Amino acid sequence: MKHNTRRETIKKLSLFAGFCVTGGNLANANSSAFQTTKGLVLKAEEGEVWYIGNTRKAEVIIKVAKSDSYEPEISLLSERIPVGDAIPVHKHGNEEEFLFVQKGQIEIYLDDETHEGNAGDLIYVPRNTWHGFKNKGKEEVILFFGYSPAGFEAYFRAIGTKHIDDQLGFTAKDWQQTNQKYGVVYKK
């Protein structure tokens, strides 16, 4: 397993922060247009949309993703978190995660500590670090986030539906197998 140097981590976070500051207008790497020499700008709501889980139904938009013909070092996504909604405390065994609060106020659980995150804040989560989020504010939270190495974005496809009213139909065993496949562990 390759460990990133501090310089590589800072470089990735700088790249990610630049994407966030520009509004996250990134091309979906699954698009053949992204792999041309011309640039492509997507609106903030454009990308591959998934509604997550049986109960949350949070909207996740995959912006940059691994595919058969494209292998970025990082993946980039956005998520809309309604008031009162939460991302349960969990950790990733295979990737680092970074999040940028674009809008709203969020409670962050990181390394057994609770922090407040506001628009403009950046959160870095090393692999195997417990973390979770809750929207305790009065407005929707929008997060831009990513993973290094890329690949975990496939988890959202596995646990998501294409329409908000669709039922995922996962059993407890389905959740266990999917979480194991993608190296994610939820705190009990």
KAZIBEL-V27451 format. One record per pair of residues at least 6 apart in sequence whose ideal C-beta (glycine too) atoms are under 8 Angstrom apart, sorted by sequence separation. I is the first residue (numbers start at 1). J is the second residue. D is the distance in whole Angstrom. If there is no record, write none. Layout:
BEGIN
i=I j=J d=D
i=I j=J d=D
END
This chain:
BEGIN
i=27 j=33 d=7
i=28 j=34 d=7
i=29 j=35 d=8
i=34 j=40 d=6
i=51 j=57 d=5
i=52 j=58 d=5
i=66 j=72 d=7
i=81 j=87 d=7
i=108 j=114 d=7
i=117 j=123 d=6
i=125 j=131 d=5
i=135 j=141 d=5
i=147 j=153 d=7
i=161 j=167 d=7
i=179 j=185 d=7
i=19 j=26 d=6
i=27 j=34 d=4
i=33 j=40 d=5
i=51 j=58 d=7
i=52 j=59 d=8
i=65 j=72 d=8
i=107 j=114 d=6
i=108 j=115 d=4
i=161 j=168 d=6
i=179 j=186 d=7
i=4 j=12 d=8
i=51 j=59 d=6
i=52 j=60 d=6
i=64 j=72 d=6
i=107 j=115 d=8
i=108 j=116 d=7
i=123 j=131 d=8
i=133 j=141 d=8
i=160 j=168 d=8
i=170 j=178 d=7
i=31 j=40 d=7
i=50 j=59 d=8
i=51 j=60 d=8
i=66 j=75 d=7
i=107 j=116 d=6
i=108 j=117 d=5
i=159 j=168 d=7
i=49 j=59 d=6
i=50 j=60 d=5
i=64 j=74 d=7
i=65 j=75 d=5
i=106 j=116 d=8
i=107 j=117 d=7
i=133 j=143 d=8
i=49 j=60 d=7
i=50 j=61 d=8
i=64 j=75 d=6
i=105 j=116 d=7
i=106 j=117 d=4
i=159 j=170 d=7
i=27 j=39 d=8
i=49 j=61 d=5
i=50 j=62 d=7
i=64 j=76 d=4
i=105 j=117 d=7
i=106 j=118 d=8
i=27 j=40 d=4
i=48 j=61 d=7
i=62 j=75 d=7
i=63 j=76 d=4
i=105 j=118 d=5
i=110 j=123 d=7
i=27 j=41 d=8
i=28 j=42 d=7
i=47 j=61 d=4
i=48 j=62 d=4
i=63 j=77 d=6
i=104 j=118 d=8
i=105 j=119 d=8
i=27 j=42 d=6
i=46 j=61 d=7
i=47 j=62 d=6
i=62 j=77 d=5
i=63 j=78 d=7
i=104 j=119 d=7
i=108 j=123 d=6
i=110 j=125 d=7
i=25 j=41 d=5
i=26 j=42 d=6
i=45 j=61 d=7
i=47 j=63 d=5
i=61 j=77 d=6
i=101 j=117 d=5
i=103 j=119 d=6
i=117 j=133 d=8
i=159 j=175 d=8
i=25 j=42 d=6
i=48 j=65 d=7
i=60 j=77 d=6
i=61 j=78 d=5
i=101 j=118 d=6
i=102 j=119 d=6
i=25 j=43 d=7
i=28 j=46 d=8
i=30 j=48 d=7
i=60 j=78 d=7
i=61 j=79 d=8
i=101 j=119 d=5
i=111 j=129 d=6
i=112 j=130 d=7
i=25 j=44 d=7
i=28 j=47 d=5
i=60 j=79 d=5
i=101 j=120 d=7
i=110 j=129 d=7
i=111 j=130 d=7
i=159 j=178 d=6
i=24 j=44 d=6
i=28 j=48 d=6
i=59 j=79 d=7
i=89 j=109 d=5
i=101 j=121 d=5
i=110 j=130 d=7
i=111 j=131 d=8
i=158 j=178 d=5
i=23 j=44 d=6
i=26 j=47 d=8
i=42 j=63 d=7
i=58 j=79 d=6
i=59 j=80 d=5
i=100 j=121 d=7
i=101 j=122 d=8
i=109 j=130 d=7
i=110 j=131 d=5
i=58 j=80 d=6
i=100 j=122 d=5
i=101 j=123 d=8
i=109 j=131 d=6
i=58 j=81 d=6
i=81 j=104 d=8
i=99 j=122 d=7
i=100 j=123 d=8
i=108 j=131 d=7
i=109 j=132 d=4
i=155 j=178 d=7
i=158 j=181 d=8
i=58 j=82 d=7
i=78 j=102 d=8
i=98 j=122 d=7
i=99 j=123 d=4
i=108 j=132 d=8
i=109 j=133 d=7
i=158 j=182 d=7
i=81 j=106 d=7
i=98 j=123 d=7
i=108 j=133 d=6
i=109 j=134 d=8
i=98 j=124 d=5
i=99 j=125 d=7
i=107 j=133 d=7
i=52 j=79 d=8
i=58 j=85 d=6
i=97 j=124 d=8
i=98 j=125 d=7
i=106 j=133 d=5
i=107 j=134 d=5
i=155 j=182 d=4
i=96 j=124 d=7
i=97 j=125 d=4
i=106 j=134 d=7
i=107 j=135 d=8
i=154 j=182 d=7
i=56 j=85 d=6
i=58 j=87 d=8
i=96 j=125 d=7
i=106 j=135 d=6
i=107 j=136 d=5
i=155 j=184 d=7
i=47 j=77 d=8
i=96 j=126 d=6
i=105 j=135 d=8
i=106 j=136 d=7
i=152 j=182 d=6
i=47 j=78 d=7
i=96 j=127 d=5
i=104 j=135 d=7
i=105 j=136 d=7
i=106 j=137 d=7
i=152 j=183 d=8
i=95 j=127 d=6
i=105 j=137 d=4
i=152 j=184 d=8
i=92 j=125 d=8
i=94 j=127 d=7
i=104 j=137 d=5
i=28 j=62 d=7
i=35 j=69 d=7
i=44 j=78 d=7
i=93 j=127 d=6
i=97 j=131 d=7
i=99 j=133 d=8
i=105 j=139 d=8
i=28 j=63 d=6
i=29 j=64 d=5
i=30 j=65 d=6
i=35 j=70 d=6
i=92 j=127 d=6
i=93 j=128 d=6
i=104 j=139 d=5
i=106 j=141 d=5
i=27 j=63 d=8
i=28 j=64 d=7
i=29 j=65 d=5
i=34 j=70 d=7
i=91 j=127 d=8
i=92 j=128 d=7
i=103 j=139 d=7
i=104 j=140 d=6
i=105 j=141 d=7
i=26 j=63 d=4
i=27 j=64 d=7
i=28 j=65 d=7
i=29 j=66 d=7
i=30 j=67 d=5
i=32 j=69 d=8
i=91 j=128 d=5
i=103 j=140 d=7
i=104 j=141 d=3
i=106 j=143 d=7
i=26 j=64 d=5
i=29 j=67 d=6
i=91 j=129 d=6
i=103 j=141 d=6
i=104 j=142 d=7
i=24 j=63 d=6
i=91 j=130 d=5
i=103 j=142 d=4
i=30 j=70 d=7
i=90 j=130 d=7
i=91 j=131 d=7
i=101 j=141 d=7
i=102 j=142 d=4
i=29 j=70 d=5
i=89 j=130 d=6
i=90 j=131 d=7
i=101 j=142 d=8
i=102 j=143 d=7
i=89 j=131 d=7
i=90 j=132 d=7
i=101 j=143 d=6
i=102 j=144 d=6
i=29 j=72 d=6
i=89 j=132 d=4
i=100 j=143 d=7
i=88 j=132 d=6
i=99 j=143 d=5
i=100 j=144 d=5
i=87 j=132 d=5
i=99 j=144 d=7
i=100 j=145 d=7
i=86 j=132 d=7
i=87 j=133 d=5
i=99 j=145 d=4
i=86 j=133 d=7
i=87 j=134 d=8
i=98 j=145 d=6
i=86 j=134 d=4
i=97 j=145 d=6
i=98 j=146 d=6
i=85 j=134 d=8
i=86 j=135 d=7
i=97 j=146 d=7
i=26 j=76 d=6
i=85 j=135 d=5
i=97 j=147 d=6
i=98 j=148 d=8
i=84 j=135 d=6
i=96 j=147 d=7
i=24 j=76 d=7
i=81 j=133 d=7
i=83 j=135 d=6
i=84 j=136 d=8
i=95 j=147 d=4
i=96 j=148 d=5
i=82 j=135 d=7
i=95 j=148 d=6
i=24 j=78 d=6
i=81 j=135 d=5
i=83 j=137 d=7
i=95 j=149 d=6
i=83 j=138 d=7
i=92 j=147 d=7
i=94 j=149 d=8
i=97 j=152 d=8
i=132 j=187 d=8
i=83 j=139 d=7
i=95 j=151 d=7
i=19 j=76 d=6
i=83 j=140 d=7
i=94 j=151 d=8
i=95 j=152 d=5
i=130 j=187 d=6
i=16 j=74 d=7
i=82 j=140 d=6
i=94 j=152 d=7
i=15 j=74 d=7
i=81 j=140 d=7
i=16 j=76 d=7
i=80 j=140 d=6
i=81 j=141 d=4
i=92 j=152 d=7
i=12 j=73 d=7
i=80 j=141 d=7
i=81 j=142 d=8
i=12 j=74 d=6
i=80 j=142 d=6
i=81 j=143 d=7
i=79 j=142 d=7
i=78 j=142 d=6
i=79 j=143 d=5
i=78 j=143 d=7
i=78 j=144 d=5
i=79 j=145 d=7
i=77 j=144 d=7
i=78 j=145 d=7
i=76 j=144 d=7
i=77 j=145 d=6
i=76 j=145 d=8
i=77 j=146 d=7
i=76 j=146 d=4
i=75 j=146 d=6
i=74 j=146 d=5
i=75 j=147 d=5
i=74 j=147 d=7
i=74 j=148 d=5
i=73 j=148 d=6
i=74 j=149 d=7
i=75 j=150 d=4
i=73 j=149 d=6
i=74 j=150 d=6
i=75 j=151 d=7
i=77 j=153 d=6
i=73 j=150 d=6
i=75 j=152 d=7
i=24 j=102 d=7
i=72 j=150 d=5
i=75 j=153 d=4
i=23 j=102 d=8
i=71 j=150 d=7
i=77 j=156 d=7
i=20 j=100 d=4
i=16 j=98 d=5
i=20 j=102 d=6
i=64 j=146 d=8
i=17 j=100 d=7
i=12 j=96 d=8
i=16 j=100 d=7
i=66 j=150 d=5
i=13 j=98 d=6
i=65 j=150 d=7
i=66 j=151 d=5
i=12 j=98 d=7
i=64 j=150 d=7
i=9 j=96 d=7
i=66 j=153 d=7
i=65 j=153 d=5
i=66 j=154 d=7
i=94 j=182 d=8
i=95 j=183 d=8
i=65 j=154 d=8
i=94 j=183 d=4
i=93 j=183 d=4
i=62 j=153 d=5
i=92 j=183 d=6
i=93 j=184 d=7
i=4 j=96 d=7
i=92 j=184 d=6
i=93 j=185 d=7
i=91 j=184 d=7
i=62 j=156 d=7
i=90 j=184 d=6
i=91 j=185 d=5
i=62 j=157 d=8
i=90 j=185 d=6
i=60 j=156 d=5
i=90 j=186 d=5
i=91 j=187 d=8
i=89 j=186 d=7
i=90 j=187 d=7
i=88 j=186 d=5
i=89 j=187 d=4
i=88 j=187 d=7
i=60 j=160 d=7
i=20 j=122 d=8
i=52 j=156 d=6
i=17 j=122 d=6
i=59 j=164 d=8
i=16 j=122 d=8
i=50 j=156 d=5
i=53 j=159 d=6
i=50 j=157 d=6
i=52 j=159 d=6
i=53 j=160 d=8
i=57 j=164 d=5
i=52 j=160 d=5
i=13 j=122 d=7
i=48 j=157 d=8
i=51 j=160 d=6
i=50 j=160 d=3
i=51 j=161 d=5
i=13 j=124 d=6
i=50 j=161 d=7
i=51 j=162 d=8
i=50 j=162 d=7
i=51 j=163 d=7
i=49 j=162 d=7
i=51 j=164 d=5
i=54 j=167 d=7
i=54 j=168 d=5
i=9 j=124 d=8
i=51 j=166 d=7
i=53 j=168 d=6
i=54 j=169 d=8
i=54 j=170 d=6
i=24 j=144 d=5
i=20 j=144 d=5
i=19 j=144 d=7
i=16 j=144 d=8
i=16 j=146 d=5
i=12 j=148 d=5
i=4 j=148 d=7
END
